[in-house]
Amino acid sequence: MGAARLRPGVGERLRTGMVIPAHPLALDAQRRLDVRRQAALTRYYLAAGAGGVAVGVHTTQFGIRDPGVDLLEPVLRLAARTVEAADPAGRTLKVAGVLGPTPQALREAALAADLGYDLGLVSLGGLHALDDAALVEHVRRVSEVLPVMGFYLQPAVGGRPLGFSFWRRLADLPGVAAIKLAPFDRYATVDVVRAVAFSDRAGEIALLTGNDDSWVVDLLTPFRFTVRGQPVRLRITGGLLGQWAVWTRRAVEVLAAIHRVSAPPGAAVPQELLALGAAFTEANAALFDPSHGFRGSIAGIHEVLRRQGLLAGRWCLDPEEDLSPGQMEEIDRVLAAHPELQDDDFVAAHRDEWLEASG
């Protein structure tokens, strides 16, 4: 059985670069799926200019898979249906989170493929007993069902260190179309890009930032390596981020500005973009709660969406999951300090139509 194939044009659009928000889960006060607001969020991302959405990932809450919750299929189906209604031309990419041991991952990939998803973001969290060879084989088998986006997940939230040799072998898999780099570690980020540079598939694999703490720097950086005596230049051209679940319109605008200044090789980087990057890092610290081991990251995203009127509350599937002590004050502070990061006016102008269209 060979590798699953991308739809025509998908690989090129991925390599060109786009904003892909990690889609949250809209719940009501009884912690049941709020279909109206869930679909409204999808409409917001598309209206903001996102090139795709990622569903069933950490921001969507892994608990959607738990027995008794059983929301993986309904949430994937709702997002696919909403995207297809809003974008009948099919240019929007649909990415499904895929996790667990190989039998579970294969079931999830098959479900996503049946629902029309383009890629599976394959999490290797929880597979710590597998060595590098077994992990590569795991990804290869998933890629026979659904094209794969590899995923370097930071160890602080369940990932593990994965070195150059692992990513070099993964990049050689024909079913790997993209890699999301989210180790929150500059050394590890360079390891992945270098591994792709040494692969014969360097020109085929899209590199996406998942480093919510430094995404502007990732996108501004030209990576240069010498491979078998020849210069190779690579760029991270887009991203898939939980940070982009909020203020998506601004993320699209900033990515476009980065692409404009990155087009001429050797072009100077405007100081304003670097300043924006630092501001986004500061804001991400408030939203993602690294000072408490990222415990409040989902609730932090929900709080911003609640203030914008897209969510009715911060509710998570786990009643114990909420903002950490002091996190609300930090969110208040960064919202007051950095209005330039926000898209509140855009949301306010269109929120009602997104909610009404979703009803």
C-alpha positions in Angstrom: 0.0 0.0 0.0 1.5 3.4 -1.0 1.3 6.8 0.6 -1.9 8.7 0.5 -1.9 11.6 -2.0 -2.7 15.2 -1.4 -5.4 16.9 -3.4 -4.0 18.9 -6.3 -2.7 22.3 -5.3 -2.6 21.5 -1.5 1.1 20.9 -1.3 1.9 24.1 -3.2 -0.4 26.2 -1.0 1.1 24.7 2.2 4.7 25.5 1.0 3.6 29.1 0.0 2.5 29.5 3.6 -0.8 30.2 5.4 -2.4 30.8 8.8 -3.9 27.6 10.2 -5.7 28.2 13.6 -5.9 25.3 16.0 -9.7 25.2 16.4 -11.1 25.4 20.0 -14.2 23.5 21.3 -17.3 25.6 22.0 -19.3 24.3 24.9 -22.4 25.4 26.7 -22.8 25.8 30.5 -23.6 22.1 30.7 -20.3 21.3 28.9 -22.1 20.0 25.8 -21.1 20.9 22.3 -22.5 24.3 21.3 -23.0 23.6 17.6 -24.0 27.2 16.7 -20.9 28.7 18.3 -18.6 25.9 17.1 -19.6 26.6 13.5 -19.4 30.4 14.1 -15.7 30.0 15.1 -15.0 28.1 11.9 -16.7 30.9 9.9 -14.6 33.5 11.8 -11.3 31.8 10.8 -12.3 31.6 7.2 -13.5 35.2 7.1 -10.3 36.3 8.7 -8.3 34.9 5.9 -7.0 31.6 7.4 -5.9 29.1 4.8 -7.0 26.2 6.8 -8.3 24.9 10.1 -6.9 22.2 12.4 -9.5 20.2 14.4 -9.2 17.5 17.0 -5.9 18.9 18.2 -4.8 20.0 21.7 -6.8 23.3 21.5 -9.9 21.3 20.6 -9.3 19.3 23.8 -8.1 15.7 23.6 -11.0 14.7 25.9 -13.4 14.8 22.9 -12.2 11.2 22.3 -13.1 9.9 25.8 -15.8 7.3 26.2 -19.0 9.1 27.3 -17.9 12.3 25.6 -17.5 10.9 22.0 -17.2 14.2 20.2 -14.4 13.5 17.8 -16.6 12.5 14.9 -19.3 15.2 15.5 -16.7 17.9 15.8 -14.7 16.8 12.7 -17.9 16.5 10.7 -19.2 19.9 11.7 -16.0 21.6 10.8 -15.8 19.9 7.5 -19.4 20.7 6.6 -18.9 24.4 7.7 -15.7 24.8 5.7 -17.2 23.2 2.6 -20.4 25.4 2.8 -18.3 28.6 3.2 -15.7 27.6 0.6 -17.3 25.5 -2.2 -14.1 25.9 -4.3 -12.3 23.8 -1.7 -9.2 26.0 -1.2 -9.4 25.8 2.6 -7.2 23.0 4.0 -8.7 20.8 6.6 -6.3 19.3 9.1 -7.3 16.6 11.6 -5.5 15.8 14.8 -4.4 12.1 14.9 -3.1 10.5 18.1 -2.7 7.4 20.1 -1.1 4.0 19.5 -1.1 2.8 15.9 -4.5 1.1 15.9 -6.2 4.2 17.3 -4.2 6.5 15.0 -5.2 4.5 11.9 -8.9 4.6 13.0 -8.7 8.4 13.4 -6.9 8.9 10.1 -9.5 6.8 8.3 -12.3 8.8 9.9 -10.7 12.1 8.8 -10.1 10.8 5.3 -13.7 9.8 5.0 -14.8 13.3 6.1 -12.6 14.9 3.5 -9.7 16.1 5.6 -6.5 16.9 3.7 -3.9 16.1 6.3 -3.5 14.3 9.7 -1.4 16.2 12.3 0.2 13.1 13.9 1.0 13.6 17.6 3.7 11.3 19.0 2.7 12.2 22.6 2.2 9.1 24.8 4.3 6.9 22.6 7.4 7.1 24.8 8.0 3.3 24.7 8.7 3.4 21.0 12.2 4.0 19.7 12.8 6.2 16.7 12.5 3.4 14.1 9.1 2.4 15.6 7.9 6.0 15.6 8.8 6.4 11.9 7.0 3.2 11.1 4.0 4.4 13.0 3.9 7.6 10.9 4.5 5.7 7.7 1.4 3.5 8.4 -0.8 6.5 9.1 0.5 8.2 5.9 -1.0 5.3 3.9 -4.4 6.3 5.0 -4.1 10.2 5.1 -1.2 12.5 4.1 0.7 13.4 7.2 1.9 16.6 8.9 4.7 15.6 11.2 4.6 17.2 14.7 7.4 18.1 17.1 5.5 18.6 20.3 7.2 20.3 23.2 8.2 18.0 26.1 6.4 20.3 28.6 3.0 19.2 27.3 3.6 15.5 26.6 6.2 15.5 23.8 9.7 14.2 23.9 13.1 15.2 22.5 13.5 14.0 18.9 16.9 14.6 17.2 18.2 15.2 13.8 18.3 11.6 12.8 14.7 11.0 13.6 13.5 14.0 11.5 15.9 13.1 8.7 14.2 9.6 8.5 10.7 11.1 8.8 11.3 13.6 6.0 12.2 10.7 3.6 8.6 9.3 4.0 6.7 10.1 0.8 3.5 10.5 2.7 4.8 13.4 4.9 3.7 16.6 3.3 4.5 19.0 6.1 6.1 19.3 9.5 4.8 21.5 12.4 7.7 22.6 14.5 6.5 23.2 18.1 9.4 22.2 20.5 9.5 25.7 22.0 13.3 25.3 21.7 15.5 27.1 19.2 18.1 24.3 19.1 15.4 21.7 18.3 13.7 23.9 15.8 17.0 24.2 13.8 17.5 20.4 14.1 14.2 19.8 12.2 14.9 22.4 9.5 18.4 21.0 9.0 17.0 17.5 8.8 14.6 18.5 6.0 17.5 20.3 4.2 19.4 17.0 4.1 16.5 15.1 2.8 16.0 14.5 -0.9 12.4 15.8 -0.3 13.4 19.2 1.0 11.5 21.0 -1.8 8.4 18.9 -1.2 7.9 19.4 2.6 6.2 22.5 4.0 7.6 23.8 7.2 5.1 25.3 9.6 5.8 27.0 12.9 4.0 25.7 16.0 6.2 27.8 18.3 3.5 30.0 19.8 6.2 31.8 21.8 8.3 32.9 18.8 6.3 32.5 15.6 7.2 35.9 14.1 10.9 35.1 14.5 10.4 31.7 12.9 8.7 33.2 9.9 11.3 35.9 9.4 14.3 33.6 9.6 16.1 32.4 6.5 17.8 29.0 7.3 21.0 28.3 5.4 22.9 25.0 5.4 25.5 23.3 3.3 24.3 19.9 2.1 26.8 17.7 0.3 28.9 20.7 -0.6 25.9 22.7 -1.9 24.1 25.7 -0.2 20.5 25.0 0.7 18.1 27.7 1.9 14.8 26.9 3.6 12.1 29.0 5.3 9.2 28.3 7.6 6.5 29.9 5.5 3.3 29.4 7.6 2.1 28.0 10.8 -0.5 26.0 12.7 -0.9 27.6 16.1 -3.2 27.7 19.1 -2.2 31.4 19.4 -3.9 31.9 16.1 -7.3 30.7 17.5 -7.6 34.3 18.6 -6.8 37.5 16.8 -6.7 35.5 13.6 -7.2 38.6 11.3 -4.1 40.2 12.7 -2.1 36.9 12.3 -3.1 36.9 8.6 -2.0 40.5 8.2 1.3 39.9 9.9 2.0 36.8 7.9 1.3 38.8 4.7 3.7 41.5 5.8 6.4 38.9 6.6 6.0 37.3 3.2 6.4 40.8 1.5 9.7 41.5 3.3 10.9 38.0 2.9 10.5 37.8 -0.9 13.7 39.6 -1.8 16.7 37.4 -0.5 18.7 39.4 2.0 16.0 42.0 2.5 16.2 43.9 5.8 13.7 43.0 8.5 11.6 46.0 9.6 12.1 46.7 13.3 8.3 47.0 13.7 7.9 43.3 12.8 10.4 42.3 15.5 8.6 44.5 18.0 5.3 42.9 17.1 6.9 39.5 17.6 8.0 40.5 21.1 4.5 41.7 21.8 3.0 38.5 20.6 5.4 36.5 22.9 4.3 38.7 25.8 0.6 38.1 25.0 1.2 34.4 24.5 2.7 34.1 28.0 -0.6 35.5 29.4 -2.8 33.3 27.3 -0.8 30.0 27.4 0.2 30.2 31.1 3.7 28.8 30.9 4.4 29.9 34.5 2.0 27.1 35.5 3.1 24.5 33.0 0.6 25.7 30.4 -2.3 24.5 32.6 -4.5 27.5 31.6 -3.7 27.6 27.9 -7.1 26.4 26.6 -9.0 28.5 29.1 -6.8 31.5 28.2 -7.8 31.2 24.5 -11.5 30.8 25.6 -11.4 33.9 27.7 -10.4 36.1 24.7 -13.1 34.5 22.5 -15.6 35.0 25.3 -14.8 38.7 25.6 -15.2 39.0 21.8 -18.7 37.3 22.1 -17.7 34.3 20.0 -17.9 31.9 23.0 -20.5 32.1 25.7 -18.0 31.0 28.4 -14.6 29.5 29.2 -16.0 26.0 29.9 -13.7 23.1 29.2 -14.7 19.4 29.2 -12.8 19.0 32.5 -14.6 21.1 35.2 -11.2 21.5 36.9 -9.6 23.1 33.8 -9.8 26.9 34.0 -7.5 29.9 34.3 -4.6 29.6 36.7 -4.2 32.0 39.7 -3.2 35.4 38.4 -3.8 34.5 34.8 -6.9 36.7 34.4 -4.9 39.7 35.6 -2.2 38.9 33.1 -4.8 38.7 30.3 -6.2 42.1 31.4 -2.8 43.6 31.3 -1.7 42.4 27.9 -5.1 43.4 26.3 -4.7 46.9 27.7 -1.0 47.0 26.7 -1.2 45.7 23.1 -4.4 46.7 21.2 -2.3 46.4 18.0 -2.4 42.6 18.3 -6.2 42.3 18.5 -9.0 42.1 15.9 -11.9 43.1 18.1 -13.3 45.5 15.6 -13.3 42.9 12.8 -15.0 40.4 15.1 -17.6 42.9 16.3 -18.5 43.9 12.7 -19.2 40.3 11.6 -19.9 38.2 14.8 -23.7 38.3 14.5 -23.7 37.1 10.9 -21.4 34.2 11.8 -23.6 33.2 14.7 -26.8 33.6 12.7 -25.4 31.7 9.7 -24.5 28.9 12.0 -27.9 28.6 13.7 
